[in-house]
Amino acid sequence: MNKEKIILGIDPGTTIMGFGLIKVEGKKMQFLQLNELHLKKFGDHYTKLKLIFERTIELIETYYPDEIAIEAPFYGKNVQSMLKLGRAQGVAMAAGLSRQVPITEYSPKKIKMAITGNGNASKEQVAKMLQSLLNLKELPKNLDATDGLAAAVCHFFNEGRPNAGKSYSGWSAFVKQNQDRLK
């Protein structure tokens, strides 16, 4: 019998956090939800991090995902932006780890490649492919939500493949796999 599971995908950000959920049964996936957490109106970075944490916990307690797929920060030239993005990702990961939900990180290129076959695809191309794959009636105005959904679908497509992404089943697994980050 095929076990049913739910995957939460998150595209972390301090302006907009996109997220999407799919239900998987065997080799079939079904769209559950996609949305965005808008944070632009909050000036304080710490308030934004608190809201990301709380919204992630709320999603976990509402949908009970079996796994979380999260987009890893891409390397940019603006160090401050990278730091903020890393913090956003970190609090979303902390929320999942606090509820013992296994987390896997995927690079933006890996997600785009899984969805479109092209690691350099545009947000619009990824969104259109998701619309086709999941029979979505319409796409959201901002595509951060589809980026979160894309992380979940990427995780589904990469299931069972070695080196799909960095996976953490709890704090001890995170620490063990990130010795270089410890002081």
C-alpha positions as CSV (number, residue, x, y, z in Angstrom):
1,M,0.0,0.0,0.0
2,N,1.3,3.5,-0.9
3,K,1.9,5.7,2.1
4,E,0.6,9.2,1.7
5,K,2.8,12.0,2.6
6,I,2.8,15.8,2.6
7,I,5.8,17.9,1.5
8,L,6.1,21.6,2.4
9,G,8.3,23.7,0.1
10,I,9.7,27.0,1.3
11,D,11.4,29.8,-0.6
12,P,12.7,31.9,2.3
13,G,12.9,35.7,2.1
14,T,12.8,38.7,4.3
15,T,10.5,40.6,1.9
16,I,8.3,37.7,0.8
17,M,8.5,34.1,1.9
18,G,6.9,31.8,-0.6
19,F,5.5,28.4,0.3
20,G,3.6,25.5,-1.3
21,L,2.4,22.1,-0.2
22,I,1.8,18.9,-2.2
23,K,0.4,15.6,-1.2
24,V,2.2,12.5,-2.5
25,E,0.6,9.1,-2.8
26,G,2.9,6.6,-4.5
27,K,4.2,8.2,-7.7
28,K,1.4,10.8,-7.9
29,M,1.5,14.3,-6.5
30,Q,-1.5,16.5,-5.8
31,F,-1.5,20.3,-5.2
32,L,-2.7,21.3,-1.7
33,Q,-1.8,25.0,-1.3
34,L,0.5,27.8,-2.2
35,N,0.8,31.3,-0.7
36,E,3.1,34.0,0.4
37,L,4.0,35.7,3.7
38,H,4.4,39.4,2.9
39,L,7.0,41.0,5.2
40,K,7.9,44.3,3.4
41,K,5.7,46.4,5.7
42,F,7.7,45.4,8.8
43,G,10.9,47.5,9.1
44,D,12.5,45.5,11.9
45,H,14.5,42.5,10.6
46,Y,14.0,40.6,13.9
47,T,10.2,41.0,13.6
48,K,10.4,39.5,10.1
49,L,12.4,36.5,11.4
50,K,9.9,36.0,14.2
51,L,7.0,36.0,11.7
52,I,8.8,33.6,9.3
53,F,9.3,31.2,12.3
54,E,5.7,31.6,13.4
55,R,4.2,31.1,9.9
56,T,6.3,28.0,9.4
57,I,5.2,26.5,12.7
58,E,1.6,27.4,11.8
59,L,1.9,25.6,8.4
60,I,3.4,22.5,10.2
61,E,0.6,22.4,12.8
62,T,-2.0,22.9,10.1
63,Y,-0.8,20.5,7.4
64,Y,1.5,18.1,9.3
65,P,4.1,17.8,6.5
66,D,6.2,14.7,6.6
67,E,9.2,16.6,5.0
68,I,10.3,20.1,4.2
69,A,12.1,21.2,1.1
70,I,13.8,24.6,1.3
71,E,15.5,26.7,-1.3
72,A,19.1,27.3,-0.3
73,P,20.5,30.8,-0.5
74,F,22.2,31.6,-3.8
75,Y,25.5,33.4,-3.7
76,G,25.2,37.1,-4.5
77,K,27.4,40.1,-4.4
78,N,25.5,41.9,-1.6
79,V,26.8,40.4,1.6
80,Q,24.0,42.1,3.7
81,S,21.3,40.6,1.5
82,M,22.9,37.2,1.8
83,L,23.1,37.4,5.5
84,K,19.4,38.4,5.8
85,L,18.4,35.6,3.4
86,G,20.5,33.1,5.4
87,R,18.8,34.1,8.6
88,A,15.3,33.8,7.0
89,Q,16.3,30.3,5.8
90,G,17.7,29.5,9.2
91,V,14.5,30.4,11.2
92,A,12.4,28.4,8.7
93,M,14.7,25.4,9.2
94,A,14.6,25.9,13.0
95,A,10.8,25.8,13.0
96,G,10.9,22.5,11.1
97,L,13.6,21.0,13.2
98,S,11.8,22.1,16.4
99,R,8.9,19.9,15.2
100,Q,11.2,17.0,14.1
101,V,10.3,17.5,10.4
102,P,13.1,16.3,8.2
103,I,14.5,19.1,6.0
104,T,16.3,19.0,2.6
105,E,17.9,22.0,1.0
106,Y,18.0,22.5,-2.8
107,S,19.9,25.1,-4.8
108,P,17.9,27.4,-7.0
109,K,19.5,25.8,-10.1
110,K,18.7,22.2,-8.9
111,I,15.0,23.2,-8.4
112,K,14.8,24.9,-11.8
113,M,16.4,21.8,-13.4
114,A,14.0,19.4,-11.7
115,I,11.0,21.4,-12.8
116,T,11.9,22.6,-16.3
117,G,15.0,20.6,-17.3
118,N,16.9,23.9,-17.4
119,G,18.9,25.1,-14.4
120,N,18.7,28.7,-15.8
121,A,15.0,28.8,-16.3
122,S,13.1,32.0,-15.4
123,K,10.6,32.2,-12.5
124,E,7.9,32.5,-15.2
125,Q,9.0,29.2,-16.9
126,V,9.1,27.4,-13.6
127,A,5.6,28.7,-12.7
128,K,4.1,27.7,-16.1
129,M,5.6,24.2,-15.8
130,L,4.1,23.9,-12.2
131,Q,0.8,25.1,-13.6
132,S,0.9,22.3,-16.1
133,L,2.2,19.6,-13.8
134,L,-0.3,20.3,-11.0
135,N,-3.3,21.5,-13.1
136,L,-3.3,24.9,-11.4
137,K,-6.2,27.1,-12.6
138,E,-4.2,30.3,-12.3
139,L,-0.8,31.6,-11.1
140,P,-0.3,34.1,-8.3
141,K,0.7,37.7,-9.1
142,N,4.1,37.3,-7.3
143,L,6.0,34.1,-8.2
144,D,7.6,33.6,-4.7
145,A,4.7,31.2,-3.9
146,T,5.5,29.1,-7.0
147,D,9.2,29.1,-6.0
148,G,8.2,27.5,-2.7
149,L,5.9,25.0,-4.4
150,A,8.8,24.3,-6.9
151,A,11.0,23.3,-3.9
152,A,8.3,20.8,-2.8
153,V,7.9,19.3,-6.3
154,C,11.7,19.2,-6.8
155,H,11.9,17.2,-3.5
156,F,9.3,14.8,-4.9
157,F,11.2,14.3,-8.1
158,N,14.5,13.7,-6.3
159,E,13.1,11.2,-3.8
160,G,15.4,8.2,-3.4
161,R,18.2,9.8,-5.3
162,P,21.5,10.0,-3.4
163,N,22.9,13.5,-3.0
164,A,19.6,15.1,-3.8
165,G,20.3,17.9,-1.4
166,K,21.4,18.4,2.2
167,S,19.1,16.6,4.6
168,Y,18.6,17.1,8.3
169,S,16.4,15.0,10.5
170,G,17.1,17.0,13.7
171,W,19.5,19.3,15.4
172,S,22.1,16.6,16.0
173,A,22.0,15.7,12.2
174,F,22.5,19.3,11.3
175,V,25.4,19.7,13.7
176,K,27.0,16.5,12.5
177,Q,26.8,17.5,8.8
178,N,28.0,21.1,9.4
179,Q,31.1,20.7,11.6
180,D,32.7,23.5,9.6
181,R,30.1,25.9,10.9
182,L,30.9,25.3,14.5
183,K,33.3,27.4,16.5
